[in-house]
Amino acid sequence: MAQTYAQLQDQIAKLQAEAESIRHAELAAVIAKLRSEIASHGITPQDLFGKDLGKLRKRSSKSTAQAKYADGAGNFWVGRGPRPKWLRDALAAGKRLEEFVFGGHTAKSASSSSAPARKSAVRKVSAKKAAAKTAAKKKASSTK
């Protein structure tokens, strides 16, 4: 019996999810192998990217934040901006954000228990910005 359009679409979705899962596993294995080879041969970033590495560093030096989250397969996220695809996929698969806490960061810092402290810090910053804006308006009106 022929399959319906809906059945085929369901099959396609399942195959795409399976393919993506396999791709992630293969990618992790390739990255691990590359890291091992780089370490065993003592390859430096300059060896890989040439002497223009300084230019690359200048562009990437805007963010001095350290990684807060990692997946163990070479993926890192500092916790700012949109969540990267690897983290969104893992969270969609049922993992918790606390499982990816990395480095000197503790699970407590990633939990919601520090939310009141962050809210008060945001309020203070907002109050300072509002005061600065008011002062700028007064200064502008007095110079006219």
Beta strands, then each sheet from edge to edge (+ up, - down):
strand 1: 69-70
strand 2: 76-77
sheet 1: 1+ 2-
end
